[in-house]
Amino acid sequence: MVIDEIAIEVKASENVDDRDMKGLRALKEERLLKNCIVVSREKHIRKVGGITILPWCDFITARNTACHRTPKKSLYFFDRVTG
């Protein structure tokens, strides 16, 4: 999904690797996007080559506080990632 200058890709993987981010890297190289985000089943937020990998729960709590994690950290991080 591409929204304005943000691309969001959802993966069922618990370990996102370079192969999983091939499409987003190609879009990022075109410089059409400010932010690329992979939403996955990973446990921790991390950034690889300018692509942010978010656990699904952190992604959801960025817009909805119904998750079991504390939303403050997720909201702050999501706002920083998306500008």
C-alpha positions in Angstrom: 0.0 0.0 0.0 1.4 3.4 -0.9 -0.1 6.5 0.8 1.3 9.8 -0.4 5.0 9.4 0.3 4.8 6.3 2.6 4.9 2.7 1.5 3.6 0.1 3.9 4.1 -3.6 3.2 2.7 -6.4 5.5 4.6 -9.6 5.9 3.6 -12.7 7.9 7.3 -13.3 8.7 8.8 -13.3 12.2 12.2 -12.5 10.7 12.1 -9.9 7.9 15.2 -10.2 5.8 16.7 -8.5 2.7 14.6 -10.6 0.3 11.4 -9.5 2.0 12.3 -5.8 1.5 13.3 -6.1 -2.2 10.3 -4.3 -3.5 10.4 -1.5 -0.9 14.1 -1.0 -1.6 13.4 -0.6 -5.3 10.7 2.1 -4.6 13.0 3.9 -2.1 15.8 4.0 -4.7 13.4 5.8 -7.1 13.2 8.5 -4.4 9.5 8.6 -4.7 8.9 7.8 -1.1 10.0 9.5 2.2 9.2 6.4 4.4 9.0 2.7 3.8 7.5 0.5 6.6 7.3 -3.3 6.8 4.7 -4.5 9.3 5.4 -8.0 10.5 5.3 -10.5 13.3 8.8 -9.4 14.5 9.1 -8.7 18.2 11.1 -5.4 18.1 11.1 -2.2 16.1 14.2 -1.8 13.9 15.5 0.0 10.9 17.4 -1.6 8.0 18.7 0.5 5.1 16.2 3.3 5.7 13.3 0.8 5.9 11.5 0.7 9.2 10.3 -2.8 10.4 7.5 -2.6 12.9 5.8 -5.4 14.9 2.2 -5.6 13.9 1.1 -4.6 17.4 3.2 -1.4 17.4 1.7 -0.5 14.0 -1.8 -1.0 15.3 -1.2 0.9 18.5 0.1 3.9 16.5 -3.6 4.4 15.5 -5.5 2.4 18.1 -4.6 1.9 21.8 -6.4 -1.5 22.1 -3.2 -3.5 22.1 -1.4 -4.9 25.1 1.7 -2.8 24.7 2.0 0.8 26.0 0.9 3.0 23.1 3.1 6.1 24.0 6.3 4.6 22.6 4.6 3.3 19.5 2.8 6.6 18.8 6.0 8.6 19.3 8.0 6.2 17.0 5.4 6.2 14.3 5.2 10.0 14.3 9.0 10.2 14.0 9.0 7.6 11.2 6.2 9.2 9.2 7.3 12.8 9.8 
